[in-house]
Amino acid sequence: MSRFDSFTDRALDLANSAGDSLRHAVPRGAAGWLETGAKLGALKGGARVASAFVRRNPAVAVATIAGAGLLWYAARRKARQAREAPIDGSAKRIEARRERPARKSTARKRSAAKTPRSD
């Protein structure tokens, strides 16, 4: 068994698990049932086409998945860089310093017990 055979088996398992998870979502009302049926039909047909394509062209399928992974990684990296970049592009780092204790006032207070001036 080659790597490509195990890859196709894994792809089929993923498609089946997606179909099973869709089947457990029970809608309410006739419109919901109709919509769910359409989704299940589309999923079943898509899975059938995808599995046939992967069996016939495993190298193309692997290249497609690798390309999608690279695109996802590039988008994630760009979003992280945008999040960490300064807003206006002119940020300056200011080092934190320890705050000095407040100094006592050097101004003298007038004494209340001064003698009145006689002019």
C-alpha distance (Angstrom), angle and dihedral (degrees) to the residues before:
residue distance angle dihedral
M1 . . .
S2 3.80 . .
R3 3.78 128.2 .
F4 3.78 91.0 -102.9
D5 3.80 91.9 57.7
S6 3.78 91.6 53.4
F7 3.80 88.4 46.5
T8 3.80 91.9 56.5
D9 3.78 91.0 47.6
R10 3.79 90.3 51.9
A11 3.80 91.6 48.7
L12 3.80 90.5 51.7
D13 3.80 91.1 49.1
L14 3.80 90.5 52.2
A15 3.80 91.9 49.0
N16 3.81 91.0 49.5
S17 3.79 92.8 48.7
A18 3.81 90.2 50.3
G19 3.80 89.6 51.5
D20 3.80 91.5 48.9
S21 3.79 92.3 51.0
L22 3.81 90.1 50.6
R23 3.79 91.5 51.3
H24 3.80 91.6 56.4
A25 3.79 93.0 56.5
V26 3.79 100.1 92.8
P27 3.82 112.6 -161.2
R28 3.79 126.1 -150.6
G29 3.78 120.4 -123.1
A30 3.79 134.5 12.1
A31 3.81 94.2 -77.7
G32 3.80 90.0 54.8
W33 3.81 91.9 51.1
L34 3.79 91.0 49.3
E35 3.80 91.8 49.3
T36 3.81 91.8 47.8
G37 3.80 91.2 49.3
A38 3.79 90.7 52.3
K39 3.79 90.8 49.5
L40 3.79 92.2 49.1
G41 3.80 91.4 48.7
A42 3.79 91.7 49.9
L43 3.80 91.3 46.6
K44 3.79 92.7 49.0
G45 3.80 92.8 48.9
G46 3.79 92.4 44.5
A47 3.79 92.1 49.4
R48 3.80 90.6 50.4
V49 3.81 92.5 51.1
A50 3.80 92.8 43.7
S51 3.79 93.8 49.7
A52 3.82 91.6 49.4
F53 3.81 90.5 49.0
V54 3.80 93.1 48.5
R55 3.81 91.5 49.5
R56 3.80 92.0 51.6
N57 3.83 98.1 38.3
P58 3.81 110.8 25.9
A59 3.81 94.6 157.0
V60 3.81 91.9 55.2
A61 3.79 90.5 48.6
V62 3.82 91.9 51.0
A63 3.81 91.2 47.5
T64 3.82 90.5 49.6
I65 3.79 92.7 51.0
A66 3.81 91.5 46.2
G67 3.82 90.4 50.1
A68 3.78 91.8 49.2
G69 3.80 89.5 50.3
L70 3.79 91.6 51.3
L71 3.81 91.5 49.2
W72 3.81 90.7 49.7
Y73 3.81 91.1 49.1
A74 3.82 92.3 48.5
A75 3.81 92.0 49.3
R76 3.81 91.8 48.5
R77 3.80 91.8 48.8
K78 3.80 93.1 48.0
A79 3.81 91.3 49.7
R80 3.80 90.8 50.8
Q81 3.80 91.8 49.6
A82 3.79 90.8 49.0
R83 3.80 90.2 50.3
E84 3.80 93.3 50.2
A85 3.82 97.3 41.4
P86 3.81 119.6 101.1
I87 3.77 114.1 -100.4
D88 3.81 99.9 -123.6
G89 3.80 98.8 20.2
S90 3.80 95.2 -119.5
A91 3.77 102.5 89.2
K92 3.80 119.1 149.7
R93 3.78 124.0 -158.0
I94 3.77 114.6 -125.9
E95 3.76 117.5 -163.6
A96 3.78 116.8 -133.6
R97 3.80 116.3 -117.8
R98 3.72 130.7 -162.8
E99 3.74 113.5 -100.4
R100 3.77 114.3 -117.4
P101 3.78 117.8 -129.9
A102 3.80 113.7 -100.0
R103 3.80 113.4 -92.9
K104 3.75 121.3 -124.7
S105 3.74 114.9 -107.9
T106 3.80 113.3 -94.9
A107 3.80 94.4 -156.8
R108 3.77 113.3 105.6
K109 3.69 120.0 -124.0
R110 3.77 116.7 -128.2
S111 3.69 113.1 -112.9
A112 3.78 114.0 -118.7
A113 3.81 94.0 -144.4
K114 3.80 98.8 68.4
T115 3.72 118.7 141.1
P116 3.78 116.3 -114.1
R117 3.77 116.1 -102.8
S118 3.72 118.5 -112.8
D119 3.74 113.9 -150.5
